Amino acid sequence: MTDDMDMLSDKMFLNLQPDLWVKYAYFSLKSLPAWYEDLLLRIKQLDEYSEELIAPASLWISGLFNPMSYLTSIMQVTARRDNLALDDMTLKTDVTNIRDHLEI
């Protein structure tokens, strides 16, 4: 068994995210099972979005791996479509208590 495999098994035994996984995914203080469940939800959101490539009516913004890039691209697409200055664009967010995004 290599040193990397040994460190991987130690981290998994302690319910911590292995360093190599965090390097390619995202940092979190959650335990390994909670982190993995969160990762699956993030992947599910990306899969749903990539089916039609249409901006969703509702979005789990903190579930994106790079939320600022997504928000910037939304502003760029809108500015080009409506022939507006990108520097004059602002973002508007509506926070709701709806837990199921399909209800929106």
DRENLO-956984 format. One line per field, with one value per residue: residue in one letter; x, y, z of N, C-alpha, C, O, CB in turn. Coordinates in Angstrom, 3 decimals, decimal comma. Atoms other than C-alpha are relative to their C-alpha. Glycine has a CB too. Layout:
resn: (A / ...)
n_u: (X / ...)
n_v: (Y / ...)
n_w: (Z / ...)
ca_u: (X / ...)
ca_v: (Y / ...)
ca_w: (Z / ...)
c_u: (X / ...)
c_v: (Y / ...)
c_w: (Z / ...)
o_u: (X / ...)
o_v: (Y / ...)
o_w: (Z / ...)
cb_u: (X / ...)
cb_v: (Y / ...)
cb_w: (Z / ...)
This chain:
resn: (M / T / D / D / M / D / M / L / S / D / K / M / F / L / N / L / Q / P / D / L / W / V / K / Y / A / Y / F / S / L / K / S / L / P / A / W / Y / E / D / L / L / L / R / I / K / Q / L / D / E / Y / S / E / E / L / I / A / P / A / S / L / W / I / S / G / L / F / N / P / M / S / Y / L / T / S / I / M / Q / V / T / A / R / R / D / N / L / A / L / D / D / M / T / L / K / T / D / V / T / N / I / R / D / H / L / E / I)
n_u: (0,852 / -0,811 / 0,241 / 1,246 / 1,124 / 0,040 / 0,601 / 1,401 / 0,746 / 0,033 / 0,986 / 1,341 / 0,287 / 0,321 / 1,129 / -0,478 / -0,212 / -1,408 / -0,588 / 0,062 / 1,377 / 0,231 / -0,794 / 0,727 / 1,419 / 0,193 / -0,282 / 1,158 / -0,279 / 0,944 / -0,547 / -0,057 / 1,328 / 0,752 / -0,677 / 0,331 / 1,413 / 0,018 / -0,585 / 1,003 / 1,018 / -0,599 / -0,062 / 1,378 / 0,405 / -0,693 / 0,606 / 1,303 / -0,239 / -0,640 / 0,926 / 0,591 / -0,855 / 0,814 / -0,147 / 1,146 / 0,762 / -0,497 / -1,343 / -0,733 / -1,200 / -1,180 / -0,289 / -0,873 / -1,411 / -0,522 / 1,219 / -0,245 / -0,072 / 1,368 / 0,695 / -0,585 / 0,461 / 1,407 / 0,012 / -0,534 / 1,004 / 1,090 / -0,491 / -0,101 / 1,334 / 0,798 / -0,851 / -0,199 / -1,383 / -0,251 / -0,358 / 1,224 / 0,828 / -0,019 / 0,706 / 1,111 / 0,243 / 1,195 / -0,160 / 1,309 / -0,014 / 0,372 / -1,110 / -0,024 / -0,145 / 1,021 / 1,203 / -0,138)
n_v: (-1,173 / -1,218 / -1,017 / -0,700 / 0,861 / 0,056 / -1,257 / 0,054 / 0,866 / -0,662 / -1,090 / 0,587 / 0,601 / -1,100 / -0,744 / -1,270 / 0,041 / 0,170 / -1,214 / 0,027 / -0,298 / -1,431 / -0,721 / -0,047 / -0,300 / -1,254 / 0,079 / 0,020 / 0,497 / 1,088 / 1,357 / 0,649 / 0,352 / -1,214 / -0,597 / 0,811 / -0,256 / -1,345 / 0,116 / 0,610 / -1,013 / -0,949 / 0,669 / 0,107 / -1,321 / -0,227 / 0,894 / -0,547 / -1,209 / 0,321 / 0,687 / -0,934 / -1,180 / -1,194 / -0,436 / 0,448 / -1,021 / 0,032 / 0,548 / 0,125 / -0,734 / 0,479 / 1,343 / -0,079 / 0,050 / -1,353 / -0,800 / -1,320 / 0,169 / 0,186 / -1,288 / -0,871 / 0,436 / -0,394 / -1,430 / -0,177 / 0,452 / -0,983 / -1,251 / 0,186 / 0,206 / -1,227 / -1,106 / -0,853 / -0,071 / 0,969 / -0,729 / -0,514 / 1,132 / 0,423 / 1,247 / -0,061 / 1,317 / 0,156 / 1,096 / 0,541 / 1,118 / 1,210 / 0,940 / 0,816 / -0,909 / 0,297 / -0,773 / -1,372)
n_w: (0,000 / 0,102 / -1,034 / 0,354 / -0,348 / -1,457 / -0,446 / 0,407 / -0,926 / -1,303 / 0,054 / 0,098 / -1,302 / -0,913 / 0,587 / 0,528 / 1,445 / 0,390 / 0,557 / 1,453 / 0,396 / -0,242 / 1,004 / 1,263 / -0,207 / -0,719 / -1,423 / -0,878 / -1,343 / -0,287 / -0,098 / 1,312 / 0,537 / 0,325 / 1,147 / 1,177 / 0,300 / 0,569 / 1,335 / 0,880 / 0,280 / 0,937 / 1,304 / 0,484 / 0,497 / 1,272 / 0,995 / 0,384 / 0,777 / 1,272 / 0,900 / 0,958 / 0,052 / -0,196 / -1,393 / -0,794 / -0,724 / -1,370 / 0,016 / -1,250 / 0,395 / -0,729 / 0,477 / 1,162 / -0,347 / 0,178 / 0,180 / 0,592 / 1,455 / 0,487 / -0,082 / 1,019 / 1,320 / 0,125 / 0,324 / 1,343 / 0,962 / -0,022 / 0,583 / 1,461 / 0,562 / -0,063 / 0,431 / -1,171 / -0,482 / -1,070 / -1,220 / -0,631 / -0,415 / -1,397 / -0,243 / -0,943 / -0,579 / -0,816 / -0,944 / -0,375 / -0,942 / 0,739 / -0,067 / 1,204 / 1,132 / 1,022 / -0,313 / 0,508)
ca_u: (0,000 / 1,358 / 1,619 / -1,199 / -3,488 / -2,588 / -3,441 / -6,687 / -7,760 / -6,800 / -8,877 / -11,858 / -11,608 / -11,759 / -14,726 / -12,652 / -12,386 / -9,152 / -6,799 / -6,749 / -10,551 / -10,633 / -7,925 / -10,188 / -13,585 / -14,198 / -13,295 / -15,801 / -15,750 / -18,429 / -17,803 / -17,101 / -20,667 / -22,223 / -19,634 / -20,350 / -24,118 / -23,585 / -21,389 / -24,117 / -26,664 / -24,289 / -23,796 / -27,553 / -28,119 / -25,487 / -27,005 / -30,473 / -29,105 / -27,058 / -30,057 / -31,565 / -28,905 / -31,582 / -31,092 / -33,290 / -36,026 / -34,524 / -30,913 / -28,959 / -26,246 / -23,936 / -24,160 / -22,205 / -18,475 / -17,833 / -20,952 / -19,341 / -18,596 / -22,210 / -23,540 / -21,134 / -22,157 / -25,857 / -25,150 / -23,075 / -25,758 / -28,449 / -26,324 / -25,629 / -29,208 / -30,720 / -27,827 / -27,074 / -23,816 / -22,397 / -21,037 / -24,595 / -25,932 / -26,853 / -28,113 / -31,468 / -32,117 / -35,411 / -35,033 / -37,974 / -38,894 / -39,724 / -37,600 / -38,571 / -37,299 / -39,967 / -42,652 / -41,330)
ca_v: (0,000 / 3,428 / 6,422 / 8,160 / 5,188 / 5,024 / 8,731 / 8,213 / 5,336 / 7,273 / 10,291 / 8,111 / 6,255 / 9,601 / 10,775 / 13,577 / 14,537 / 13,238 / 16,047 / 14,967 / 15,128 / 18,627 / 19,708 / 18,910 / 19,598 / 22,248 / 23,007 / 22,223 / 21,648 / 18,955 / 15,347 / 12,978 / 11,567 / 15,060 / 16,355 / 13,485 / 14,008 / 17,708 / 16,832 / 14,599 / 17,433 / 19,802 / 17,298 / 16,753 / 20,508 / 20,709 / 17,712 / 19,278 / 22,570 / 20,915 / 19,019 / 22,117 / 24,804 / 27,316 / 29,407 / 27,895 / 29,897 / 28,892 / 28,115 / 26,852 / 29,481 / 28,178 / 24,759 / 25,992 / 25,408 / 28,965 / 31,094 / 34,392 / 33,089 / 31,997 / 35,384 / 37,239 / 35,129 / 35,791 / 39,535 / 39,237 / 37,272 / 39,737 / 42,764 / 41,356 / 40,266 / 43,623 / 45,789 / 47,204 / 48,302 / 45,539 / 48,104 / 49,322 / 45,833 / 44,751 / 41,498 / 41,139 / 38,242 / 37,116 / 35,008 / 32,733 / 30,050 / 27,522 / 24,423 / 22,523 / 24,319 / 22,610 / 24,678 / 27,906)
ca_w: (0,000 / -0,938 / 1,388 / -0,508 / -0,055 / 3,626 / 4,100 / 2,166 / 4,407 / 7,558 / 6,510 / 5,588 / 8,893 / 10,715 / 8,553 / 7,021 / 3,362 / 1,832 / 0,805 / -2,834 / -3,036 / -1,540 / -3,976 / -6,937 / -5,374 / -2,723 / 0,860 / 3,583 / 7,331 / 7,063 / 7,991 / 5,117 / 4,851 / 4,954 / 2,487 / 0,094 / 0,351 / -0,378 / -3,366 / -4,803 / -4,474 / -6,286 / -9,098 / -9,362 / -9,734 / -12,489 / -14,266 / -14,214 / -15,543 / -18,288 / -19,704 / -21,352 / -20,720 / -19,766 / -16,643 / -13,923 / -12,196 / -8,870 / -8,044 / -5,042 / -5,481 / -2,761 / -4,388 / -7,394 / -7,428 / -8,644 / -8,027 / -9,053 / -12,552 / -12,962 / -11,816 / -14,105 / -17,085 / -16,388 / -16,448 / -19,643 / -21,478 / -20,403 / -21,359 / -24,825 / -25,395 / -24,372 / -25,665 / -22,197 / -20,615 / -18,435 / -15,954 / -15,283 / -14,544 / -11,006 / -9,595 / -7,855 / -5,506 / -4,040 / -0,922 / -0,164 / 2,342 / -0,375 / 0,112 / -3,036 / -6,136 / -8,253 / -6,494 / -8,035)
c_u: (0,903 / -0,337 / -1,304 / -1,231 / -0,171 / -0,647 / -1,487 / -0,815 / -0,078 / -1,057 / -1,425 / -0,412 / -0,425 / -1,184 / 0,395 / 0,180 / 1,490 / 0,509 / -0,105 / -1,410 / -0,278 / 0,749 / -0,781 / -1,481 / -0,131 / 0,253 / -1,305 / 0,435 / -0,926 / 0,735 / -0,065 / -1,386 / -0,836 / 0,588 / -0,373 / -1,456 / -0,157 / 0,550 / -1,000 / -1,117 / 0,516 / 0,036 / -1,389 / -0,469 / 0,656 / -0,561 / -1,336 / 0,166 / 0,542 / -0,922 / -0,534 / 0,825 / -0,795 / 0,129 / -1,236 / -0,703 / 0,489 / 1,350 / 0,569 / 1,378 / 1,246 / 0,348 / 0,864 / 1,456 / 0,660 / -1,183 / 0,232 / 0,085 / -1,393 / -0,738 / 0,527 / -0,489 / -1,468 / -0,090 / 0,514 / -1,009 / -1,146 / 0,426 / 0,100 / -1,373 / -0,788 / 0,792 / 0,163 / 1,481 / 0,175 / 0,317 / -1,216 / -0,900 / 0,150 / -0,786 / -1,110 / -0,269 / -1,268 / 0,198 / -1,389 / 0,172 / -0,382 / 1,209 / 0,123 / 0,033 / -1,034 / -1,298 / 0,036 / -0,413)
c_v: (1,243 / 0,957 / 0,757 / -0,823 / -0,097 / 1,277 / 0,048 / -0,839 / 0,609 / 1,097 / -0,561 / -0,642 / 1,061 / 0,851 / 1,406 / -0,134 / -0,180 / 1,254 / 0,056 / 0,312 / 1,487 / 0,831 / 0,160 / 0,327 / 1,358 / -0,230 / 0,023 / -0,541 / -1,160 / -1,323 / -0,643 / -0,403 / 1,229 / 0,697 / -0,735 / 0,207 / 1,375 / -0,020 / -0,596 / 0,981 / 1,045 / -0,580 / -0,115 / 1,335 / 0,290 / -0,876 / 0,551 / 1,235 / -0,343 / -0,734 / 0,941 / 1,268 / 1,305 / 0,367 / -0,403 / 1,161 / 0,108 / -0,709 / -0,046 / 0,592 / -0,493 / -1,431 / -0,012 / -0,005 / 1,365 / 0,938 / 1,345 / -0,081 / -0,153 / 1,340 / 0,982 / -0,383 / 0,345 / 1,479 / 0,243 / -0,393 / 1,003 / 1,311 / -0,110 / -0,115 / 1,303 / 1,251 / 1,039 / 0,020 / -0,945 / 0,699 / 0,539 / -1,110 / -0,245 / -1,299 / 0,229 / -1,425 / 0,033 / -1,225 / -0,442 / -1,105 / -1,314 / -0,929 / -0,856 / 0,917 / -0,252 / 0,754 / 1,422 / 0,049)
c_w: (0,000 / 1,140 / -0,269 / 0,373 / 1,509 / 0,565 / -0,346 / 0,975 / 1,394 / 0,041 / -0,031 / 1,328 / 1,013 / -0,486 / -0,442 / -1,508 / -0,283 / -0,715 / -1,525 / -0,504 / 0,140 / -1,037 / -1,299 / 0,158 / 0,670 / 1,483 / 0,793 / 1,363 / 0,387 / 0,142 / -1,384 / -0,524 / -0,391 / -1,223 / -1,279 / -0,419 / -0,661 / -1,429 / -0,986 / -0,349 / -0,995 / -1,405 / -0,606 / -0,578 / -1,355 / -1,109 / -0,495 / -0,880 / -1,392 / -0,968 / -1,074 / -0,179 / -0,007 / 1,472 / 0,800 / 0,695 / 1,437 / -0,006 / 1,410 / -0,262 / 0,731 / -0,383 / -1,246 / 0,453 / -0,145 / -0,257 / -0,688 / -1,524 / -0,598 / -0,014 / -1,046 / -1,389 / -0,225 / -0,379 / -1,418 / -1,061 / -0,089 / -0,654 / -1,521 / -0,644 / -0,094 / -0,387 / 1,112 / 0,374 / 1,187 / 1,319 / 0,749 / 0,534 / 1,503 / 0,113 / 1,017 / 0,474 / 0,832 / 0,882 / 0,452 / 1,026 / -0,678 / -0,037 / -1,256 / -1,218 / -1,101 / 0,258 / -0,568 / -1,460)
o_u: (1,887 / -1,323 / -2,046 / -2,212 / -1,293 / -1,483 / -2,295 / -1,884 / -1,103 / -1,828 / -2,309 / -1,576 / -1,274 / -1,499 / -0,372 / 0,427 / 2,320 / -0,227 / -0,385 / -1,561 / -0,870 / 0,270 / -0,693 / -2,168 / 0,037 / 0,116 / -2,243 / 1,350 / -0,896 / 1,850 / -0,760 / -1,690 / -1,502 / -0,146 / -0,646 / -1,755 / -0,920 / 0,002 / -1,110 / -1,606 / -0,232 / -0,291 / -1,563 / -1,096 / 0,001 / -0,673 / -1,608 / -0,575 / 0,170 / -0,581 / -0,601 / 0,569 / -0,439 / 0,038 / -2,357 / -0,096 / 0,393 / 1,558 / 0,413 / 2,302 / 2,318 / 1,393 / 1,331 / 1,778 / 1,640 / -1,443 / -0,622 / -0,386 / -1,685 / -1,395 / -0,249 / -0,795 / -1,855 / -0,882 / -0,031 / -1,179 / -1,606 / -0,346 / -0,275 / -1,634 / -1,451 / 0,291 / -0,058 / 2,237 / -0,588 / -0,059 / -1,143 / -1,940 / 1,229 / -1,587 / -0,939 / -0,350 / -1,483 / 0,328 / -2,214 / 1,290 / -0,604 / 2,292 / 1,217 / -0,926 / -1,262 / -2,138 / -0,984 / -0,371)
o_v: (1,313 / 0,776 / 1,078 / -0,292 / -0,160 / 1,205 / 0,540 / -0,414 / 0,480 / 1,188 / -0,055 / -0,576 / 0,808 / 1,875 / 2,355 / -1,225 / 0,539 / 1,891 / 1,116 / 0,967 / 2,099 / 1,882 / 1,208 / 0,525 / 2,382 / -1,344 / 0,742 / -1,359 / -1,634 / -1,496 / -0,148 / -0,110 / 1,219 / 1,223 / -0,110 / 0,311 / 1,523 / 0,639 / -0,129 / 0,979 / 1,500 / 0,103 / 0,087 / 1,373 / 0,794 / -0,435 / 0,550 / 1,412 / 0,296 / -0,869 / 0,565 / 2,036 / 2,264 / -0,492 / -0,110 / 2,202 / 1,168 / -1,662 / 0,905 / -0,120 / -0,569 / -1,944 / -1,071 / 0,466 / 1,660 / 1,302 / 1,802 / 0,821 / 0,406 / 1,675 / 1,730 / 0,488 / 0,682 / 1,852 / 1,092 / 0,322 / 1,333 / 1,897 / 0,818 / 0,479 / 1,560 / 2,369 / 2,231 / -0,875 / -0,891 / 0,207 / 0,800 / -0,832 / -0,061 / -1,632 / 0,977 / -2,355 / 0,953 / -2,343 / 0,379 / -1,528 / -2,317 / -0,536 / -1,305 / 1,644 / 0,615 / 0,843 / 2,110 / 1,113)
o_w: (0,736 / 1,855 / 0,659 / 0,892 / 2,012 / 1,466 / 0,441 / 1,414 / 2,063 / 0,996 / 0,660 / 1,721 / 1,868 / 0,120 / -0,277 / -2,021 / 0,274 / -1,469 / -2,086 / -1,536 / -0,749 / -1,464 / -1,939 / -0,844 / 0,007 / 1,990 / 0,449 / 1,455 / 1,523 / -0,351 / -2,271 / -1,680 / -1,426 / -2,060 / -2,304 / -1,609 / -1,616 / -2,313 / -2,119 / -1,479 / -1,860 / -2,375 / -1,807 / -1,637 / -2,268 / -2,253 / -1,695 / -1,847 / -2,377 / -2,143 / -2,244 / -1,107 / -0,691 / 2,350 / 0,386 / 0,944 / 2,055 / -0,756 / 2,176 / -0,654 / 0,130 / 0,018 / -1,666 / 1,544 / 0,538 / -1,404 / -1,448 / -2,217 / -1,655 / -1,000 / -1,639 / -2,204 / -1,344 / -1,244 / -2,124 / -2,049 / -1,182 / -1,414 / -2,237 / -1,690 / -1,098 / -0,263 / 0,903 / -0,002 / 2,151 / 2,383 / 1,949 / 1,131 / 2,066 / -0,760 / 1,979 / -0,329 / 1,621 / 0,384 / 0,853 / 1,320 / 0,000 / -0,471 / -1,597 / -1,474 / -1,945 / -0,637 / -0,576 / -2,078)
cb_u: (-0,972 / -0,224 / 1,185 / -0,026 / 0,193 / 1,430 / 0,729 / -0,126 / 0,652 / 1,370 / 0,248 / -0,048 / 1,226 / 1,222 / -1,144 / 1,330 / -0,541 / 0,168 / 1,451 / 0,455 / -1,000 / 0,445 / 1,325 / 0,144 / -0,688 / -1,427 / 0,922 / -1,154 / -0,137 / -1,065 / -0,786 / 0,892 / -0,766 / -0,013 / 1,521 / 0,259 / -0,858 / 0,819 / 1,269 / -0,592 / -0,441 / 1,414 / 0,637 / -0,941 / 0,375 / 1,494 / -0,198 / -0,825 / 0,978 / 1,224 / -1,159 / -1,393 / 0,880 / -1,515 / 0,221 / 0,447 / -1,507 / -1,014 / 0,906 / 0,083 / -0,190 / -0,231 / -1,273 / -0,308 / 0,718 / 1,042 / -0,638 / 1,294 / 0,864 / -0,760 / 0,152 / 1,529 / 0,209 / -0,771 / 0,851 / 1,265 / -0,537 / -0,458 / 1,372 / 0,827 / -0,769 / -0,559 / -0,582 / -0,861 / 0,375 / 1,152 / 0,926 / -0,776 / 0,380 / -0,595 / 0,970 / -1,284 / 1,198 / -1,288 / 0,888 / -0,754 / -0,949 / -0,491 / -0,156 / -1,227 / 1,391 / -0,283 / -0,187 / 1,454)
cb_v: (-0,005 / 0,692 / 0,991 / 0,317 / -1,392 / -0,186 / 1,196 / -0,568 / -1,384 / 0,584 / 0,895 / -1,046 / -0,761 / 0,886 / 0,090 / 0,431 / 1,294 / -1,246 / 0,103 / -1,360 / -0,811 / 0,397 / -0,734 / -1,308 / -1,101 / 0,565 / 1,154 / -0,861 / 1,132 / -0,103 / -0,861 / -1,228 / -0,824 / 0,959 / -0,017 / -1,490 / -0,080 / 0,973 / -0,859 / -1,246 / 0,685 / 0,381 / -1,395 / -0,452 / 1,103 / -0,262 / -1,405 / 0,348 / 0,923 / -0,831 / -0,599 / 0,368 / -0,063 / -0,234 / 1,537 / -1,021 / -0,323 / -0,716 / 0,822 / -1,507 / 1,483 / 0,091 / -0,725 / 1,264 / -1,020 / 0,061 / 0,241 / 0,605 / -1,218 / -1,027 / 0,599 / -0,063 / -1,504 / -0,270 / 0,788 / -0,807 / -1,390 / 0,260 / 0,369 / -1,251 / -1,008 / 0,171 / 0,660 / -0,494 / 1,460 / -0,932 / 1,143 / 0,842 / -1,273 / 1,103 / -1,092 / 0,645 / -0,456 / -0,134 / 0,423 / -0,531 / 0,280 / 0,343 / -0,889 / -0,954 / -0,124 / -1,503 / 0,063 / 0,513)
cb_w: (1,235 / -1,366 / 0,067 / -1,502 / -0,597 / 0,573 / -0,630 / -1,418 / 0,077 / 0,333 / -1,241 / -1,135 / 0,520 / 0,181 / 1,002 / 0,686 / -0,681 / -0,914 / 0,414 / -0,519 / 0,844 / 1,434 / -0,270 / -0,704 / 0,856 / -0,235 / 0,436 / -0,609 / 1,010 / -1,108 / 1,060 / 0,077 / 1,030 / 1,199 / 0,199 / 0,286 / 1,296 / 0,881 / 0,046 / 0,659 / 1,304 / 0,449 / 0,133 / 1,138 / 1,022 / 0,157 / 0,593 / 1,248 / 0,741 / 0,248 / 0,791 / 0,439 / -1,221 / -0,421 / 0,079 / 1,035 / -0,026 / 0,962 / -0,916 / 0,497 / 0,258 / 1,508 / -0,271 / -0,836 / -0,867 / -1,181 / 1,334 / 0,564 / -0,359 / 0,880 / 1,404 / 0,055 / -0,163 / 1,326 / 1,013 / -0,172 / 0,390 / 1,443 / 0,595 / -0,326 / 0,838 / 1,394 / -1,256 / 1,198 / 0,401 / -0,387 / -0,341 / -0,991 / -0,794 / 0,940 / 0,489 / -0,653 / 0,857 / -0,884 / 1,220 / -1,240 / 1,161 / -1,452 / 1,203 / -0,055 / -0,574 / -0,047 / 1,498 / 0,167)
